Amino acid sequence: MAVSKKVEALADMLAPAVTAVGFELWGVELFQQGRHSVLRLFIDGPEGVGVDDCARVSHQASGVLDVEDPISGEYTLEVSSPGWDRPLFTLAHYARFVGSEVTVRLASPLNARRRYKGVVQQVTDDAVVLQVEAETVSVPFAMIDKGNVVPAA
């Protein structure tokens, strides 16, 4: 199973468990560290996220993962808040931050560049439109490898 499909399946599996304890599953990352995997869940809530909140979600998610056993081999489960430089995983996330500055890293170059930093102007069905200095750039969502909000100074 491709990593993106596996991450999507994990998000679908874990979202109800996160919601059950009063939080939103903001995003999921899964990566290898040698023979060991790390599954990172980002959660968000109306009042923010504290350490005790992360522990509650970790306990809830662990129960689901123990039953479903979707990850072969050893792995570490990490639960955290998205933080000030929150990662952006979906078009809806970018839409929430229209008017904010973001950075995006692309899987392949667009206009001979793989990195952009600009203000989100709008979000369409398949692209994020950024104001990058004096130019407007429409970045196809499918090309975005990673995106983050730039914290306000």
VENVENMO-V129244 format. One record per residue. N is the residue number from 1. RES is the residue in one letter. SS is DSSP state (~ for helix, > for strand, _ for the rest). PSI is psi in whole degrees, 0 to 359 (NA if undefined). Layout:
n->N res->RES ss->SS psi->PSI
n->N res->RES ss->SS psi->PSI
//
This chain:
n->1 res->M ss->_ psi->131
n->2 res->A ss->_ psi->150
n->3 res->V ss->~ psi->316
n->4 res->S ss->~ psi->322
n->5 res->K ss->~ psi->321
n->6 res->K ss->~ psi->317
n->7 res->V ss->~ psi->318
n->8 res->E ss->~ psi->316
n->9 res->A ss->~ psi->320
n->10 res->L ss->~ psi->318
n->11 res->A ss->~ psi->315
n->12 res->D ss->~ psi->321
n->13 res->M ss->~ psi->321
n->14 res->L ss->~ psi->339
n->15 res->A ss->~ psi->315
n->16 res->P ss->~ psi->324
n->17 res->A ss->~ psi->321
n->18 res->V ss->~ psi->317
n->19 res->T ss->~ psi->325
n->20 res->A ss->~ psi->334
n->21 res->V ss->_ psi->14
n->22 res->G ss->_ psi->20
n->23 res->F ss->_ psi->166
n->24 res->E ss->> psi->134
n->25 res->L ss->> psi->105
n->26 res->W ss->> psi->320
n->27 res->G ss->> psi->168
n->28 res->V ss->> psi->136
n->29 res->E ss->> psi->142
n->30 res->L ss->> psi->123
n->31 res->F ss->> psi->158
n->32 res->Q ss->> psi->142
n->33 res->Q ss->> psi->89
n->34 res->G ss->_ psi->232
n->35 res->R ss->_ psi->4
n->36 res->H ss->> psi->141
n->37 res->S ss->> psi->155
n->38 res->V ss->> psi->125
n->39 res->L ss->> psi->115
n->40 res->R ss->> psi->125
n->41 res->L ss->> psi->131
n->42 res->F ss->> psi->127
n->43 res->I ss->> psi->154
n->44 res->D ss->> psi->154
n->45 res->G ss->_ psi->162
n->46 res->P ss->_ psi->331
n->47 res->E ss->_ psi->14
n->48 res->G ss->_ psi->192
n->49 res->V ss->_ psi->129
n->50 res->G ss->_ psi->176
n->51 res->V ss->~ psi->318
n->52 res->D ss->~ psi->325
n->53 res->D ss->~ psi->316
n->54 res->C ss->~ psi->321
n->55 res->A ss->~ psi->318
n->56 res->R ss->~ psi->316
n->57 res->V ss->~ psi->320
n->58 res->S ss->~ psi->315
n->59 res->H ss->~ psi->314
n->60 res->Q ss->~ psi->313
n->61 res->A ss->~ psi->323
n->62 res->S ss->~ psi->320
n->63 res->G ss->~ psi->316
n->64 res->V ss->~ psi->315
n->65 res->L ss->~ psi->324
n->66 res->D ss->~ psi->321
n->67 res->V ss->~ psi->312
n->68 res->E ss->~ psi->329
n->69 res->D ss->_ psi->57
n->70 res->P ss->_ psi->349
n->71 res->I ss->_ psi->121
n->72 res->S ss->_ psi->145
n->73 res->G ss->_ psi->188
n->74 res->E ss->_ psi->145
n->75 res->Y ss->> psi->160
n->76 res->T ss->> psi->133
n->77 res->L ss->> psi->125
n->78 res->E ss->> psi->137
n->79 res->V ss->> psi->129
n->80 res->S ss->> psi->170
n->81 res->S ss->> psi->160
n->82 res->P ss->_ psi->338
n->83 res->G ss->_ psi->181
n->84 res->W ss->_ psi->325
n->85 res->D ss->_ psi->46
n->86 res->R ss->_ psi->137
n->87 res->P ss->> psi->149
n->88 res->L ss->_ psi->121
n->89 res->F ss->_ psi->333
n->90 res->T ss->_ psi->165
n->91 res->L ss->~ psi->324
n->92 res->A ss->~ psi->325
n->93 res->H ss->~ psi->315
n->94 res->Y ss->~ psi->321
n->95 res->A ss->~ psi->326
n->96 res->R ss->~ psi->337
n->97 res->F ss->_ psi->27
n->98 res->V ss->_ psi->132
n->99 res->G ss->_ psi->352
n->100 res->S ss->_ psi->156
n->101 res->E ss->> psi->137
n->102 res->V ss->> psi->162
n->103 res->T ss->> psi->142
n->104 res->V ss->> psi->142
n->105 res->R ss->> psi->130
n->106 res->L ss->> psi->152
n->107 res->A ss->> psi->329
n->108 res->S ss->> psi->157
n->109 res->P ss->> psi->145
n->110 res->L ss->> psi->121
n->111 res->N ss->_ psi->40
n->112 res->A ss->_ psi->18
n->113 res->R ss->> psi->146
n->114 res->R ss->> psi->348
n->115 res->R ss->> psi->135
n->116 res->Y ss->> psi->145
n->117 res->K ss->> psi->120
n->118 res->G ss->> psi->179
n->119 res->V ss->> psi->131
n->120 res->V ss->> psi->119
n->121 res->Q ss->> psi->316
n->122 res->Q ss->> psi->166
n->123 res->V ss->> psi->129
n->124 res->T ss->_ psi->189
n->125 res->D ss->_ psi->336
n->126 res->D ss->_ psi->16
n->127 res->A ss->> psi->158
n->128 res->V ss->> psi->124
n->129 res->V ss->> psi->120
n->130 res->L ss->> psi->145
n->131 res->Q ss->> psi->108
n->132 res->V ss->> psi->105
n->133 res->E ss->_ psi->240
n->134 res->A ss->_ psi->1
n->135 res->E ss->> psi->152
n->136 res->T ss->> psi->129
n->137 res->V ss->> psi->126
n->138 res->S ss->> psi->113
n->139 res->V ss->> psi->116
n->140 res->P ss->> psi->129
n->141 res->F ss->~ psi->323
n->142 res->A ss->~ psi->339
n->143 res->M ss->~ psi->346
n->144 res->I ss->> psi->120
n->145 res->D ss->> psi->321
n->146 res->K ss->> psi->140
n->147 res->G ss->> psi->146
n->148 res->N ss->> psi->151
n->149 res->V ss->> psi->139
n->150 res->V ss->_ psi->120
n->151 res->P ss->_ psi->142
n->152 res->A ss->_ psi->139
n->153 res->A ss->_ psi->NA
//
